[in-house]
Amino acid sequence: QVQLVESGGGVVTPGGSLRLSCAASGINFSIYRMGWYRQAPGKQRELVADITSGFSTNYADSVRGRFTISRDNAKNTVFLQMNSLKPEDTAVYYCNAVNTFFLSLDYWGQGTQVTVSS
């Protein structure tokens, strides 16, 4: 059974930082592209950042320079370090895993709420 469990969300004031974690189980983690997506109320889910099995990274323009995605294959975990947070970063953040060789093997976590508010 595949599980992606996010943690680290919460409430933070503008300019603050949070670190999200996503622990994966039931998959061969090292061959999966891992991504973080977010969905704000009334908006579509959007890609925030992803990292390939080869450790190449990609960021949305809105977070580039503020957020950093990383992975630890030994711990089957992907991280999202979020700095200089803004109110517009408020959303539910979801972890995603896609098999590099079989793109139909696509899994989602349950999401973690991030609220940036003064």
LOGULO-25512 format. One line per 10 residues: their letters; for each residue x, z, y of N, C-alpha, C. Coordinates in steps of 0.001 Angstrom, whole numbers. Example, Ala and Ser with C-alpha at 12.3 -4.5 7.8 and 13.67 -1.06 7.14 Angstrom:
BEGIN
AS = 13190:7800:-5690:12300:7800:-4500:13200:7800:-3300; 12850:7080:-2250:13670:7140:-1060:12900:7870:30
! end
This chain:
BEGIN
QVQLVESGGG = 852:0:-1183:0:0:0:895:0:1243; 601:-948:2139:1389:-1066:3355:835:-115:4417; 1734:607:5048:1336:1479:6156:2318:1333:7304; 1775:1215:8502:2560:1272:9741:1986:2423:10553; 2810:3421:10807:2335:4615:11489:3088:4781:12803; 2331:4626:13901:2929:4765:15231:2883:6218:15685; 3834:6573:16512:3854:7895:17125:4592:7804:18456; 4428:8843:19266:5170:8912:20518:4374:8618:21769; 3126:8221:21598:2313:7966:22772:1965:9257:23499; 1372:9113:24693:987:10282:25455:710:9933:26895
VVTPGGSLRL = 657:10971:27714:398:10815:29145:1698:11073:29893; 2006:10187:30838:3244:10303:31599:2970:9871:33034; 3696:10424:33982:3540:10029:35382:4327:8746:35657; 3915:8000:36667:4647:6767:37013:6136:7042:37217; 6950:6132:36672:8396:6300:36713:8962:7026:35513; 8088:7592:34710:8532:8339:33546:8883:7452:32366; 9228:8102:31258:9652:7398:30054:8922:7934:28827; 8781:7061:27859:8272:7420:26535:9022:6597:25506; 9109:7142:24299:9691:6396:23186:8690:6351:22054; 8261:5146:21731:7342:4954:20618:8135:4680:19340
SCAASGINFS = 7591:5161:18232:8173:4900:16921:7094:4332:16012; 7520:3493:15095:6611:2954:14074:7333:3016:12738; 6848:3874:11868:7431:4031:10548:6662:3173:9549; 7367:2316:8839:6749:1400:7887:6997:1859:6462; 6017:1630:5626:6172:1885:4198:5415:808:3421; 5865:558:2187:5189:-422:1346:5632:-1851:1569; 6636:-2068:2417:7163:-3410:2660:8684:-3381:2585; 9266:-4560:2370:10716:-4708:2445:11062:-4874:3929; 11204:-3769:4591:11252:-3719:6049:12278:-4683:6640; 13419:-4822:6013:14521:-5581:6616:14201:-7062:6791
IYRMGWYRQA = 13227:-7595:6065:12927:-9021:6183:11686:-9272:7034; 11237:-8242:7712:10061:-8388:8571:10454:-8462:10031; 9789:-9363:10760:9846:-9330:12217:8903:-8228:12660; 9406:-7342:13501:8616:-6203:13970:8288:-6385:15441; 7067:-6076:15783:6654:-6250:17166:5816:-5095:17671; 5808:-4955:18987:4908:-4036:19675:3964:-4870:20538; 2697:-4607:20397:1660:-5239:21200:910:-4121:21935; 172:-4515:22956:-665:-3532:23642:-1988:-4174:24053; -2981:-3307:24182:-4298:-3754:24612:-4875:-2745:25575; -5093:-3209:26795:-5724:-2372:27811:-7235:-2591:27769
PGKQRELVAD = -8018:-1653:28268:-9475:-1808:28258:-9907:-3097:28950; -10735:-3863:28252:-11253:-5097:28812:-10294:-6264:28810; -9131:-6075:28205:-8130:-7149:28169:-7788:-7511:26734; -7195:-8692:26570:-6762:-9128:25251:-5476:-8425:24852; -5291:-8329:23556:-4045:-7777:23053:-2901:-8731:23411; -1781:-8177:23858:-650:-8999:24273:646:-8493:23655; 1565:-9420:23446:2869:-9057:22931:3657:-8340:24020; 4267:-7227:23645:5153:-6498:24552:6604:-6860:24246; 6970:-6751:22977:8334:-7052:22557:8355:-7216:21052; 9305:-8020:20574:9508:-8081:19135:10985:-8217:18812
ITSGFSTNYA = 11282:-7950:17546:12669:-7996:17081:12663:-8606:15689; 13502:-9604:15499:13528:-10314:14231:14354:-9551:13188; 14325:-10073:11967:15138:-9481:10910:16620:-9593:11239; 16977:-10555:12069:18360:-10724:12510:18686:-9991:13790; 17762:-9154:14256:17929:-8292:15425:17854:-9039:16752; 17356:-10275:16762:17083:-10949:18027:15837:-10356:18652; 15860:-10209:19978:14741:-9571:20662:14081:-10515:21658; 12834:-10200:21939:12040:-10994:22868:11137:-10027:23616; 10972:-10242:24932:10174:-9340:25753:9187:-10101:26620; 8055:-9476:26858:7146:-9991:27874:7807:-9847:29243
DSVRGRFTIS = 7504:-10791:30131:8113:-10749:31466:7803:-9431:32188; 6631:-8899:31927:6183:-7701:32646:6970:-6446:32270; 7671:-6478:31141:8394:-5278:30693:9899:-5489:30599; 10332:-6728:30733:11767:-7015:30590:12560:-6202:31609; 13619:-5561:31120:14446:-4722:31978:14007:-3275:32029; 12790:-2996:31575:12287:-1617:31554:12121:-1088:30129; 11748:-1963:29206:11509:-1574:27819:12618:-2120:26934; 12913:-1380:25867:13901:-1822:24885:13353:-1604:23483; 13346:-2676:22703:12927:-2577:21300:14172:-2501:20428; 14094:-1690:19379:15204:-1570:18437:14632:-1254:17058
RDNAKNTVFL = 15466:-1400:16060:15024:-1110:14688:16140:-417:13928; 15729:418:12990:16644:1093:12084:16191:764:10672; 16852:-190:10046:16427:-639:8722:16613:460:7668; 17551:1342:7882:17765:2430:6919:16588:3400:6925; 15890:3495:8066:14757:4414:8182:13425:3687:8209; 13457:2354:8034:12213:1558:8049:11391:1835:9309; 12073:1906:10429:11414:2293:11675:11811:1354:12811; 10827:1039:13642:11054:275:14854:10681:1164:16035; 11445:1013:17111:11261:1857:18289:10953:1006:19515; 10294:1614:20474:10115:989:21777:10416:2054:22826
QMNSLKPEDT = 11559:1915:23479:11920:2805:24574:11329:2236:25856; 10493:3015:26509:9789:2557:27704:10234:3409:28892; 10876:2774:29835:11351:3451:31042:10636:2892:32267; 10726:3623:33365:10120:3192:34633:8671:2762:34427; 7932:3589:33743:6558:3242:33403:5683:3135:34642; 4738:2201:34577:3814:1923:35671:2384:2142:35191; 1453:2386:36097:48:2546:35676:-461:1348:34883; 18:172:35197:-435:-1016:34471:107:-1100:33047; 989:-210:32671:1443:-131:31281:458:658:30407; -531:1250:31022:-1531:2017:30275:-2269:1118:29299
AVYYCNAVNT = -2261:1494:28031:-2880:685:26982:-2726:1408:25649; -3402:879:24647:-3120:1271:23270:-2013:350:22770; -974:944:22232:176:188:21752:123:119:20222; 270:-1098:19714:167:-1352:18278:1484:-1885:17730; 1820:-1422:16560:2970:-1922:15821:2513:-3059:14901; 3325:-4085:14799:3011:-5248:13964:4224:-5621:13115; 3953:-6017:11874:5014:-6456:10964:4624:-7795:10359; 5501:-8780:10451:5256:-10105:9890:6441:-10489:9010; 6126:-10856:7765:7170:-11272:6829:7823:-12564:7311; 9128:-12570:7361:9868:-13730:7872:9624:-14988:7050
FFLSLDYWGQ = 9383:-14828:5751:9268:-15978:4838:7821:-16314:4498; 6952:-15351:4606:5528:-15543:4304:4734:-14992:5488; 4454:-15868:6445:3857:-15431:7707:2453:-14858:7524; 1829:-15154:6392:495:-14589:6146:547:-13100:5838; 1725:-12601:5501:1893:-11157:5285:2127:-10523:6644; 1032:-10087:7251:976:-9682:8655:197:-8374:8705; 844:-7308:9162:235:-5982:9102:254:-5324:10480; -743:-4425:10685:-888:-3726:11956:-995:-2222:11734; -478:-1483:12697:-695:-57:12718:-2022:273:13380; -2312:1570:13457:-3597:2001:13996:-3587:2140:15512
GTQVTVSS = -2422:2119:16110:-2297:2192:17556:-2032:3594:18073; -1356:3646:19215:-1109:4914:19885:-1343:4724:21386; -2032:5675:21987:-2413:5547:23386:-1254:5935:24298; -1002:5097:25284:-49:5403:26355:-814:5368:27673; -768:6457:28400:-1443:6549:29693:-420:6907:30759; -359:6064:31793:556:6313:32910:-297:6609:34137; -238:7840:34571:-1129:8256:35661:-516:9433:36404; -752:9452:37703:-295:10583:38504:-1373:11655:38588
! end
